Amino acid sequence: MSVAAGALVIAALASVLIGLTEAPDDPSLTVSDVQGVWSASDGGRLTVRADGSAELEKVPDPGPGCGEADSRVHTGPANWVFDTFPDESPGIRLDYPGVATGQTCSVYLSISISDEYGTKGFLPHNADQWYVRGTTHPH
């Protein structure tokens, strides 16, 4: 191996190690960042409680067997945990039993917090609607 090739390998390894030790760009979320009522202009609501429980209302389902029989939305109890949908901002995953099959269904709320826009989120499987934390959605 030439000296140049050896130096290139060492530089690549150093870059990987630095990348692993750097702090992420997005700060970690806390319970106080996510608890509360999140609503969308289409009538969807997520009530997220500090104890890990949640209530979903008119939330678009993520797939077959996860919504109510006569619509493509879900209303009912859920549990939540901190999780990140691939290629999205940190957020929470809400799990609930599918009405039709009893399978565990999940929706993700990807959350953005900024000084300019405040705290808001969206469901990656239905990114058309923004969810805003508060008792009502601003129109």
N, C-alpha and C positions, 0 to 999 in steps of 0.2 A: 504494500500500500504506500502510495506516495505521501509526502508530508502534507501536500495540499488537500488530498482526500481525507487524511486523518484529521486535519484541522476542521474540515467541513463536517465530519461526523461529530466531533466534539462540540462545534457550534450548534448543531442541530439538537444534540442532547441537552445542552445548556438551555436552549430556547424552550424545550419541552419542560424541563424542571422549573424554570421561571414561571411558565404558564400555569403549572400545577400549584405553585405557592402564592400566586397573586390573588387578592381578594376579588370576588365577583363584582361586576358592574352594578347589579341590582342588589340592594340591601335585603337581608332576610325579612320576611313578613312576621308580624307578631299577631297575637289574638286580637289586640285592639285595632289592628289594621283591617281585619276582616269581619269582626262581629258587627251585627246591625242588619238593617233591612236594605237590600239592594233591589232596585226596580228599573224596569225598562219601559220605554214608551209604548211597547206592544202589549203591556199588561203583565208581563213576566215579573215574578218577585222571588227573591231568595231571602229568607230570614235565617241568618247565621248566628248561632248562640255560642258563647264562650265554652260551654260544656261539651262541644263536639256534635251537638244535635243541630238540625236545620229543618226548615219547612220550605218546600218548593210550591210555587203557584204558577200555573200556566207556563211552565218552562219547556221549551222545545226539546223533544226527546232526541237522544243521540243515535238511535237506531231501532231496528225491528224489535217488537216486544217490550219496548221501554216506555211507550206512551200509553195513554188511555185508549181503550178499544175504539172509540168513535172519533179520535183526533190524534194529532201528532204532538201533543203536549202532555206534561205530567204535573199532577198536583198531589202532594202528600209529604209524609215525613222522610227525612234523610239523615245521614251522618256525614260529617266532613273531616278531612285531614289536609294538612299542607301538602301540596304536590305541584309539579310543574308539567304542563302539557308540552310535548316536544316542540321546540323552536318558538316557545312563547315566554312571556314574563312569568315570574313566580305567581302562584295563586293557590287555590284550594280545589280539591276533588270532592264532589258530593256524590255519595253512593246511596242507592235506594233499590228496593226490590221491584223488578219489572212486573207490571200488572198482569200481562198475558202469560208469561212464562215463569215468573218467580225468580228469574236469573238476576244477578246483581248488575244493575245499570249504573253508569257513572256519567256525570257532566263535570266539566272543568270550568272554573271561573278564573280567567287570567287577569291579574290585577296590575294596574299602573298607578303609581303615586308620583305626582309632580307638583311643584309650586305653581306652575302655569295652569294646569288642567284639574288639579285636585286628585281625588281618589275615584277611579272608575274601573270597570272591568267588562269583559265580554266572554261569551262562550265560544271557544274556537270552532265548534261544530255548527254554530249559527252566529257568525261574527257580524251580522247585519245590525244587531241591536247592542247598544252600550248599556250596561247596568251601572247605576249611580247609587252610592250609599246615601241613605236618608229615607224619610218616610214617604216621599212622593218623587216621581221623576220630573225634572224640570222640562217644560215644553217649549 
